[in-house]
Amino acid sequence: MKFRYSRQFVIFSALTLLWTAVIFLFSAQNGEESSGLSARLLAFLCGLFRYEPAPETRSLLTLLLRKAAHMTEFGILALLWLGTLRSGFGKSRRHYLLAFAAASFCGAADECHQLFVNGRAGQFTDWLIDSAGALLFLTAAGLLSAAVAFARRKREKP
């Protein structure tokens, strides 16, 4: 694998760093700010669908929303890492593993960071959810890439 410098590499690298900073900024919110953001987002979504959940359902929906946010944040981060690696080193299946490892490491670092934020707690289960999001998004990207390659090969055959 030989490194090649390109505009695409610079863009993916910048987006990866920016997205990592966004994740850590969200993690720097204290417990009250974080809960307030989740409550506002849930209220928006419930209003969008004209749904008023019971209090116990609201609590469950908030939990699911927060965990889905974890998966999405780190899924996007894993895809950005994949783009960075591919734009700098070309296509390789091992880049999926490296992108997963990088996103999972950032998830672990994020959970450690939360140990020092008032009203937050770094949790092993949240790290697993972060890593699951990275794995899910990378798997979807790999399947999509394989489907596109298959369709191209099929179209090019006489």
C-alpha positions as CSV (number, residue, x, y, z in Angstrom):
1,M,0.0,0.0,0.0
2,K,1.6,3.2,-1.1
3,F,0.2,6.6,0.1
4,R,-1.0,9.0,-2.5
5,Y,-1.8,12.6,-1.6
6,S,-4.9,14.0,-3.2
7,R,-7.6,16.7,-2.7
8,Q,-10.0,13.9,-1.9
9,F,-7.7,12.7,0.9
10,V,-7.5,16.2,2.4
11,I,-11.3,16.6,2.3
12,F,-12.0,13.2,3.9
13,S,-9.3,13.8,6.5
14,A,-10.7,17.2,7.4
15,L,-14.3,15.8,7.5
16,T,-13.1,12.9,9.7
17,L,-11.4,15.3,12.2
18,L,-14.4,17.7,12.1
19,W,-16.9,14.9,12.8
20,T,-14.7,13.5,15.6
21,A,-14.7,17.0,17.2
22,V,-18.5,17.2,16.9
23,I,-18.9,13.9,18.7
24,F,-16.6,15.0,21.5
25,L,-18.4,18.4,21.8
26,F,-21.7,16.5,22.2
27,S,-20.0,14.4,24.9
28,A,-18.8,17.5,26.7
29,Q,-22.4,18.5,27.4
30,N,-23.3,17.9,31.0
31,G,-26.0,15.5,31.8
32,E,-28.7,18.1,32.0
33,E,-27.8,19.6,28.6
34,S,-27.6,16.2,27.0
35,S,-31.0,15.1,28.4
36,G,-32.6,18.4,27.3
37,L,-31.3,17.9,23.7
38,S,-32.7,14.4,23.6
39,A,-36.1,15.6,25.0
40,R,-36.3,18.4,22.4
41,L,-35.5,16.0,19.6
42,L,-38.1,13.5,20.8
43,A,-40.7,16.3,21.1
44,F,-40.0,17.4,17.6
45,L,-40.3,13.8,16.2
46,C,-43.5,13.2,18.2
47,G,-44.9,16.4,16.9
48,L,-43.9,15.5,13.3
49,F,-45.9,12.3,13.6
50,R,-48.7,13.8,15.8
51,Y,-48.0,11.2,18.5
52,E,-48.2,11.8,22.2
53,P,-46.6,8.9,24.1
54,A,-47.4,8.0,27.7
55,P,-44.7,8.9,30.2
56,E,-43.2,5.4,30.4
57,T,-43.2,5.1,26.6
58,R,-41.5,8.5,26.4
59,S,-38.8,7.3,28.6
60,L,-38.2,4.2,26.4
61,L,-38.3,6.3,23.2
62,T,-35.7,8.7,24.7
63,L,-33.4,5.8,25.5
64,L,-33.9,4.3,22.0
65,L,-33.3,7.7,20.4
66,R,-30.1,8.2,22.4
67,K,-28.7,4.8,21.5
68,A,-29.7,5.3,17.8
69,A,-27.8,8.6,17.9
70,H,-24.7,6.8,19.2
71,M,-24.9,4.2,16.4
72,T,-25.4,6.9,13.8
73,E,-22.6,9.1,15.0
74,F,-20.0,6.4,15.0
75,G,-21.4,4.8,11.8
76,I,-20.8,8.1,10.0
77,L,-17.4,8.3,11.6
78,A,-16.5,4.8,10.4
79,L,-17.5,5.7,6.8
80,L,-15.4,8.9,7.0
81,W,-12.4,6.9,8.1
82,L,-13.1,4.4,5.3
83,G,-13.1,7.3,2.8
84,T,-9.9,8.7,4.2
85,L,-8.1,5.4,4.0
86,R,-9.4,4.7,0.5
87,S,-8.5,8.1,-0.9
88,G,-5.0,7.9,0.6
89,F,-4.2,4.3,-0.1
90,G,-6.5,3.0,-2.7
91,K,-9.2,0.3,-2.3
92,S,-8.5,-2.6,0.0
93,R,-10.8,-4.8,2.0
94,R,-8.5,-4.3,5.1
95,H,-9.6,-0.7,5.1
96,Y,-13.0,-1.8,6.4
97,L,-11.2,-3.4,9.4
98,L,-9.0,-0.3,9.9
99,A,-12.0,2.1,9.7
100,F,-13.9,-0.1,12.2
101,A,-10.9,-0.1,14.6
102,A,-10.5,3.7,14.3
103,A,-14.2,4.4,14.9
104,S,-14.3,1.9,17.8
105,F,-11.2,3.4,19.4
106,C,-12.8,6.9,19.1
107,G,-15.9,5.4,20.8
108,A,-13.8,4.1,23.7
109,A,-12.0,7.4,24.0
110,D,-15.4,9.2,24.0
111,E,-16.7,7.0,26.8
112,C,-13.6,7.7,28.8
113,H,-14.0,11.4,28.2
114,Q,-17.6,11.2,29.6
115,L,-16.2,9.9,32.9
116,F,-14.9,13.5,33.5
117,V,-18.1,15.3,32.4
118,N,-20.5,16.4,35.2
119,G,-23.7,14.3,35.1
120,R,-22.4,11.9,32.4
121,A,-21.0,8.4,32.8
122,G,-18.8,6.5,30.4
123,Q,-20.4,3.1,29.8
124,F,-19.0,-0.1,28.3
125,T,-22.4,-0.8,26.8
126,D,-22.4,2.6,25.0
127,W,-19.0,1.8,23.6
128,L,-20.4,-1.5,22.3
129,I,-23.3,0.4,20.7
130,D,-20.9,2.9,19.1
131,S,-18.9,0.0,17.7
132,A,-22.1,-1.8,16.5
133,G,-23.1,1.4,14.6
134,A,-19.6,1.5,13.0
135,L,-19.9,-2.2,12.0
136,L,-23.5,-1.7,10.7
137,F,-22.6,1.2,8.5
138,L,-19.4,-0.4,7.2
139,T,-21.3,-3.6,6.4
140,A,-23.9,-1.7,4.5
141,A,-21.2,0.2,2.6
142,G,-19.4,-3.0,1.8
143,L,-22.6,-4.7,0.6
144,L,-23.5,-1.7,-1.5
145,S,-20.1,-1.5,-3.0
146,A,-20.2,-5.3,-3.9
147,A,-23.6,-4.9,-5.5
148,V,-22.5,-2.0,-7.6
149,A,-19.3,-3.9,-8.7
150,F,-21.5,-7.0,-9.5
151,A,-23.9,-4.9,-11.6
152,R,-20.9,-3.3,-13.5
153,R,-19.4,-6.6,-14.3
154,K,-22.7,-8.0,-15.4
155,R,-23.3,-5.0,-17.6
156,E,-19.8,-5.2,-19.2
157,K,-20.2,-8.9,-20.2
158,P,-21.1,-9.3,-23.9
